[in-house]
Amino acid sequence: MKEDFLHYIWRFQKFDFSDLKTVQGEILTIVNSGQYLQKAGPDFFNAQIIIGNQKWAGNVEIHLKSSDWYVHHHETDSNYESVILHVVWEHDTEVFRKDNSEIPVLELKNYIPRKTIENYNALAVAKSWIYCEKEIQNIDDFVLKNWQEKLFFERLQRKVEPIQNLLSETENDWEAVLFCLLAKNFGLNTNGEILMKVAKSIPFSIIRKESAELENSEALLFGRSGLLEKENEDTYFKDLKFRWIYIQEKYQLKKIIIEPIQFFKHRPDNFPTIRLAQLAQLYFSRRNLFSQILEAKSVSNFYEIFNVQVSEYWKTHYQFDKESPKKRKSLTTSFIDLLLINTIIPLKFIYANSLGKDVSEDLIDLINEIQAEKNVIIEKFNNFGIESKNAFETQSLLQLKNEYCNQKRCMNCAIGLELLKT
């Protein structure tokens, strides 16, 4: 038994109201169960109850046992002086206010239907992966779809938070923010934070100026990432290094300390050299990239915007001075899908919010066009009967697993609450 189950019982009034009495033996009538704010202090605010013939207005605190009041040291916290009712599963000790008046107690265990308790116990029993793995496939489709939409926007909001920080750092320079986010995405999990630091260290005005010439754009990105530090006899390497030294002097770029760029465990097409060459090509070939992204409405529009490859040198190289068979090395649709999910959609969302516009439906339509992601979590849900047709559904399932299932927040989950009704 957990407190969140009792919160659910009290919040949705899933108990027998016909003959309520406090443990002190007084008749109890609930007029208003209060607001469930989930903030510091009592669990439910501004409740209204009648005990005997006296009406009370104040707060309600919920515990498994009455003695938990002292375990949590509420007797020393003035926020709990306004508690008018202590709701518990089991009453094991009296609780007093500072003026020595006893706080009335409602012991819930005798008022909750047996079936509700059985459903909770069935849900709370540990399973191989998630608590509801045997029942989730039977959830009403309407309930699941509504919950998935809320989960999607919860996850989207989490992705917006670092963008808000970047906006503050760049004084609301949307182009600069886009560049930093793309650099992080092009760096993948291994080099993402490193390339983010690189991007943040270069004023975007310099990116804008130098991207007019592809070799300068490459020199700027490769040089700032530390990939031109070691000596190399490769002619193209020497040219980029010469350009980088000139750019450093031209803009008085101070040296920054970054971790070494990692090649280990990457497939050649994901080598940081290739990803940086693609990023340089993107800014060379797409002027006013932020505006193009705002105007794009469909996935096919974005595939066109991000339809870039690499310069001639990198078509025959993965590293400097090591020639390889010629290959275009374009951005794949699966990579562009990740850019859309992790950068473009969150950026469009926060930009629209800054203008007071609601683009929720447009974003749902857009992410519904993107193919379902493939990973261990999505595969597991599929095994338990929840198949995903698109990225909208996979993003919501990732949020469900990480923020609800892993945290055992069944009583805050629409699926868990629905299962308690059956």
N, C-alpha and C positions, 0 to 999 in steps of 0.2 A: 504494500500500500504506500502510495506517495501523496504528498500534499497537493500536487497538481490535479489529482483525481478528485479530491475534495473541493478544490477550486472550481472544477467543472460542475460538480454536483450542486454547489451553492450558486454559481453563476447562472446556470440554466434551470435551476430549481427542480432537479431530478430526484426529489424525495417526497415523502408523504406529508402533506400539509394539514391533514384532517384533525390531528390531535397533538400538536406540538407542545412540549413542555420543556422548560429549562431543567437542568439537573437539580436545581434548587426547588423544583416542584411547581413553578409558576407557569400559567398558560402563556404561550408565545404566539404572536401573530406577526408575520412578515409582510410589511406594507411595500417595501422596496429593498431589494437585496444589495443595492449599492453599485458603484462604478468600479469595474476591474481595470485599474490603471497600470498595474505591474510596475510601479515605481517604489522608491524607498518609502518605508512606513507601512501602515496596515494594508491588508490585501484588498479590501473593498471600502471605498469612500462614500460618504453621504448616504448611508443606508437609513431606513426608517423601520422601526419595529414597535410592537406594543407588548409590554410585559405586564400581565395582570391588567390593570386599568390605566397604566402609565405609558404614554407614547414617548419614544426616544428617537433622536436623530444623531447620527455619528458614524463611526467606522466599525468594521468587522474584521477580526483577525482569525485566521484559520491555521490549525495545527493538527498533527496526527494525535498528539497527546497534550493534555493541559499543561503538563510539566515542561513542554517545549518552550513555553513562555519564558521560563527562567533559563533554559538552555541557550536561548537566543538573546538573553539579557534585555528583554523588553521592559523589565521593571525599572531600568535606569534610563530609559529613552522617553523623553517627554512627548514624542510623536504618538505614543500609544496610550496617552492619558485620555484620549477621546474615543477609545474603543468602548462600544456599548454592548457588544456580544462577542463571546469567544466560542467559535465553532470548532469542534474537535471530533475525531473519530472515537477516541476513548478518553474519558475523564478520569484522571488519576490524582489530581491535586487542585486545591482552590487557588485562585489568582486574585490579587488585590491591587487596587490603585494606590497612589501615594497617600491619599486621604483615608486609607484603610477600608474603603468600600469594596465589597466583593464584586468582581465582574461576572455577570450572568453567563452561563455556559449551556450550549446546545450540543448534546452528544448525538452525532449523526448516525451511528452504526445501526440503530434500531429503526431508522426511518427510510433507509435506502432499499429499493426493491431488490430482492435476491437475484433476479435476472441481470440487473445492471452490474451487480458485483461480480457475477459469474462471467459476464462479457469482459469486464475489466481484467479479471484474473487470467482469462484466456489470452487477452492481448498482451498482458505484462509478462507472460512466461517467455523466457529467453528462447530465441529461434537461431537458426544457423546464420542468418544475415540481418533481417529486420523483423520487428515484432509482428507485423501484419502480413508476413510473406505468404501465409496460407489463405488469407482472406482477401487480400488486396484486389485480386482479379474479379471479385464479386461486387466490388463497389459500383454503385450506380454511376453511369457514364456522365450524367449531368453534374453530379457532385465532383467527380474527378476533373472534368474539364474546367469548372469554375475554380477549383483549387489550383489547377495548373496555371491558370492565368495569374492568380495572386502570387504564386511561387515565382513565375517568370519575372514579374515586376519587382519582387523582393531581390532576386538575383541581379537584376538590372540596376537597382538602386545601390547595391554593393559595388558594382563596377563604376558607378558614377562618382563615388567618394574620392578616389585618387585623382579623377579628372578635375574635381572641384579644387583640390590642393594645387594641381598644376596651373589652373587658371589664376589662382592667387599668386603663385610664384612668377607667372609670366605677365601679370597685370592684364589679364583677360585677352591675351593674344591667341585667338583660336587657331591660327595657322601654326604657331609654335607648339601649341598643345597637341595638335594632330601629328606634327612631326615627331614629337617625343613618344607619343603612343605607338606610332608606326615603328619607330626604331626599336622599342621594347618588343613588339610583336615579331619583327623580323629577326630579333635575337633569340626567339624561342625561349624555352625554359632555362636553358643553360647560360645563354649570354644576354638574356632580356634585360636584367637589371643593369648590366654593364653598359649596354648600348643606350639604355635610358639615361644613364649618367653622362655618357658621351653627348647625346642629343641636347640635354639640358645645359651642357657647358658651352654650346655654340649658339650665339645670338642668331635668331632666325633670319634677321636681315642679311647675315653672311650667307646662310643657306640659299636665300632667295637670289642673291647676286651671283654666287659662284655656280649655281646649278644651270646657268646659261651655257656653260661649257662642261660637257660630261666628264672630261678628264680632271677638271678642277673639283668637280663634285665628288668624284671618287677619291682624289687626293685628300680632300678635307675629311671625309668619313674614315678612310683607311688610316690616315695619319693620326687623327684624334683618337682612334681606337687602339693605337699602339702597334699596328701591323706594318709600319714602315720603319721601325726602330732598328732592326738588325740589317747588316749589310747583305746585299744580294747583287749578283752580276746580271740579273735579268734586266733587259733594256726598259721594259714597261715599268718595272719596279723603280728604276732610277728616275724615270720621267715623273712618276707620281711623287716620289720623295722630293725631287727638285721643286715641284709645284707646291707641295705641302710646306716646305721650308719658306717659300715665298709668301704663301697665304698666312703662315704664322706671323711673319714679320709685318705683313701688310695690315693685319688687324690686331696686332699685339696680343695674340692669344697666349695666355699664361698656361704653363704646363699643369696638367691635372694628374692625379694618381688614381689609376684604375687597376682592377684585377686583370690578369692576362686573359685575352680572348681564348675560349676553349674550342678545340676541334674534336676532342675525344668523344667517342660514341655517336658522332653525327654521321649520317649518310652523306656522301659527297655533295649532293644537291642541296643539303642543308648546312654546308660549311659556311662559317661567318663571312668568308670572302665573297661567296656567291650571294648571300643575303644582302650584304652591303652594296655589292655591285647592282643588284636589283633595286635597292632603295635609291641609289644614286640615279639610276635610269628613270625611275618613277618621277623624281623631282626635275630631271632634265626634260622629260617628254610631256609632263602634265603641269602646265602653268595654272595657278589659282586652284590648286587641288581641293582645298577646303570648300570652295564655292561649287565645284563639280560634284563633290560628295553630297552637299546639301540639296542640289537639284536632282540627283539620281533617285529614282523611285523603285526600281525593280532590281532583282539580283542580276539580271542580264546587263543592266546599266553599269553595275559595279564590276562585273566581269570585263566589260569593255574598258572601264577606267584603269583597272589594274592589269590589263593585258600588256605587260612589259616583260622584256627578257633582260639580257646583259649586253655589255659592250663586246666588240669583236674579240678582244683579248680573252675575256672570260668564257667565251664560247669554246675555247680550246684549252682552258686551264681551270683547275680547282684551287691551285696554290701557285704562288709565283715560281717561275723557273721550272715548272713541271707540266709539260704539255700532255694533253689528253685528247681523245677523239672529239671531234666537233659536235656540239650540242647547243640548242637554243637556250635552254635553261630558263624557261618562262615561269612565271608564278602559276601554280596549279590552281584549279578551281577549289580543291579542298583547303589550300592555304588561304585563298581569298575568303572562303567561308569563315575561317577562323578570324580573319581580320574584321569581317562584318560582325560576327558575334561578340568579339572582345573589345573592339575599338569603334567601329563605325556606328553601330546601333546605339551604344551608350552615349557617344558624342552627339548624335542627332537628337537623342532624348534630352540631354542636358541643355543643348543649344535651344531647342524648342521651349523648354521650361524657362530659360532666361528671357524669352520673348513673350512669355505668358500664353504659349500655344500648347494644346493637347494633341500630341501625335501618336497616342497609344495605339489606336487602331491601325494606323499606317505601319507602325513598327511590328505589330503582330502579323500583319499581312506580309511584311518583308521577311521576317524570320521564318514564317510558314513556308516560304519558297526555298529555304536552305535545307539541304539534306540532313537527315538525322546524324548526329555524331556517333562515333564508334569508340567505346571504351568499356572497361570492366563493369562500371556501375550500370550503364545502359544495357549491357548484355545480361546482367543479373536480373534487372527488372523485366527484361524480355522473357527470361526463364520462368518468372513468376506470373507471366500472363499480361504484363503491361508493355505492349509494343509501341515503339515510337516511329512516327511517319516523317517527322521533320525536326528541325533544331529548336523550334518553340517547345516541343514536348521533351526533348532531351535536356534542354536548359532547366526546365521546371523540375525534372526528375533529379538532376544534379543538386538543385537547391533542396529538394525534399530529403534526399539521402544525407547531405552534409549538414544541414541546419536543423533537421527534425529527427530523422531516424538515428543518426549517429549521436545526437544529443539526448535521445530518449524523450522527446517532447511530444509524445502521442496525444496528450491532452490539449496541445496547441495546434494539432493537425486535423484538418477536415476529415481525413480518412479515419484517423483514430476515433474522432467523435462520432462519425457515422457508424463505425463498428460497435460502439457502445449501445446504439439504438436497437440493433438487430437482436 
